[in-house]
Amino acid sequence: MKPPATRHLHIPTSLAEALDAHARYGAAAEYFAGGTWIMRADLREEHDAREYISLAGVDELRDISVSPERVSIGSFATHAAIAAALRAVPDLNALAIASSKSANPAIRNMATIGGNICTTGFAAADLVPALMCLSASVEIASEGQRIQQPIAEFMLNRAQFRGLLTRILVPRQNRVSAHARLPLKKAGDYPAAIVSVSARLADDGSAEEPIIVVGSVEAMARRWSSLEAAVRNKALAGEEIAAIAKHCLGDFSARDGIDAPGWYRTRVLPELVRRAFIDLLSQKAKA
């Protein structure tokens, strides 16, 4: 029998201390935020020795600020805190819904946006497709510097990432957005499939510059480019868009999992697209 892993917890009180600890412990170091993924490490048979670096004492990572130009979210902000902060920010509806519906209330009070983005092997992250459809960027601190890059670019290179994601920056735009998800149980479950959408809606309801992102179907969230092209500048009812989506399902190589087979994940996508576009149109009607 393999002996239990050696694990230590370090609690820095500043960003500089956290970065220094991560550099000092090298490959064994791992940042610890809400811990909702780390607590299942043994169930995933991840038994390597770890030096966990808690971010709980780094106050600057909790801040959420809303301005007319953008929303800035510290990576330690919880899903529940984000949902509350964005309640009055209608153009970021997709992120507000993703934050308020993920997992269950207990997890939403613990899980952080940084953990949702950075956790590799977690295909069903709700916040990632929402952030991608909103053209969000991430700020990364490493070796005395901070850089920004689009979240879609960050996700492609996430496995090699060694810095600390410090902030998520979401631009305010003249767009409406929606987030539709399908869990297999009413609450406390990860979604089998996710569709996040943003678009500028013309007066006739046509979608200008739509961005459609699918999560949980494949190993990583990504844009549904063929569907974006098919619905661009068209005024369509939800049922019509669902029919078009059905013809674009060949874009995906869906993953099988213990929660759902791949064929089921793709089968439900047209319905999720329908729900998301109905939400977009309802927002346009209320504006």
Protein Blocks (a to p, Z undefined) as FASTA:
>chain_A
ZZdddddddddfbfklmmmmmmmnmmmpccdfklmmmmmmmmnopabdcddddfklmmkl
mpccddfkbccddfkbcfklmmmmmmmmmklmmmmmmmmmgoifklmmmpcfklmmmmgh
iaklmklmmmmmnopacdddeehiacdddfklmmmmmmmpcbdcfbdcdddddddddddd
ddfbfbhpacfbdcdddddddfkopaehiacddehklmbdcddfklmmmmgopacdfklm
mmmmmmmmmmpccdddfkbcfklmmmmmmmmmmmmmmmmmmmmmmZZ
